[in-house]
């Protein structure tokens, strides 16, 4: 069975390499990703989640404790390992296990400081859900202003802290990200053929991206009610 090991590079990063020796971790992270995708295609969502989490646990055994390790993003094996963390963190996020999600994303950012997988965005949502506002205030600065998520996170964090929507941020969100705002306050969010064709295209429309954001965060508005209702109230004349 192939074994995974960490090998240093001249750039002070590390690569995951596979060999036939007895040392290392017996898990090929690319194979784990492929297996989980096949399980999802068969409708075995729980099995796919378990496969990704098992691979994540193997990766934790590979990474030394209390050691600064940065993985070379250009290496394919490294990308597979980082994707395992990202996808498993999303699995935990969607079932409301925000503590595990945050821990995974913090690890992901340590291994990939340049944040190629946009872990900062998901981590910010997890911090707000956990009420970790000081940590949220730190990570929100790492999210680009071009993302609607940044405005949405700012609104949601203030609403959770104060019970009120900040007027300035609300005005900016409605003006700069109107399509996203309209999606959030819509009564229906159909996942129909038109949406699926749009979101899977090479260049999805802003409308499709807005619905995707709703679908990615819908469980939050159920777990933490009041926020969408406040947005709807602000939407009324």
Residue, then its C-alpha position, 0 to 999 in steps of 0.5 A: x500500500x502506498x505510504x504518504x510522507x512529508x518531504x521538505x522543499x528548497x522553498x521551506x515548504x513541504x510536499x506529500x510524496x507516496x512510496x512503498x515503505x513502511x513509514x508514513x500514512x497509508x492514505x492516498x488523498x486523491x483516491x479518497x476524494x475520488x471515492x467520496x465523489x463516487x459515493x455522492x454520485x450514488x446518493x451515499x452522502x453519509x458515506x462520502x462524508x465519512x470517507x473525507x473525514x477518515x482521510x482528514x484524520x490520516x492527514x492529521x497523523x501526517x502533520x507534526x504537532x506544534x510544527x509550522x508546516x506549509x504545503x507547496x500549493x503547486x504540488x498535486x498531492x498537496x492540493x488533494x490533501x488540502x481539498x480533503x480538509x476543505x470538503x470535510x470542513x464543509x461537511x461539518x459546517x452543513x451539519x452545524x458542527x461549527x467547532x470542528x469546522x473552525x478547527x479544520x479551517x484553521x489547520x487549512x490556513x496554517x498549511x496554505x497561508x495564501x488561502x487558495x481555497x477561500x477558507x477564510x470565508x467559511x471560517x468567518x461564518x463558523x466564528x459568527x455561528x460560535x459567537x467568537x467575535x474577536x476571531x471573526x473581527x480578525x479573519x474578516x479583514x482577510x476577505x476581499x471586498x469583491x465578495x458578497x460574503x463579506x457584506x453578508x457576514x458583516x451584517x449577520x455578525x452585527x445582527x447577532x451581537x446587537x439584534x440590529x442591522x447596521x444601516x450603513x452596511x445594509x445600504x451598501x449591501x443593497x446597492x452593491x450586491x442587489x442580486x444577492x440581497x434580492x435572493x436572500x429576501x425571496x420567498x422561493x429559491x428553486x433548484x431547477x434545471x435552469x439554475x443547475x445549467x447556469x451554475x455548472x456553466x463556465x461563467x455562471x450568472x450573478x443570479x445563479x451565484x446568489x442562489x448558490x450562496x443562499x443554498x450554502x447558508x440556508x441552514x444558518x438562517x434556520x439555526x439562527x432565526x431572525x436575520x432573514x426576517x430582519x432583511x425582509x423587514x428592511x426590504x419593505x417600503 
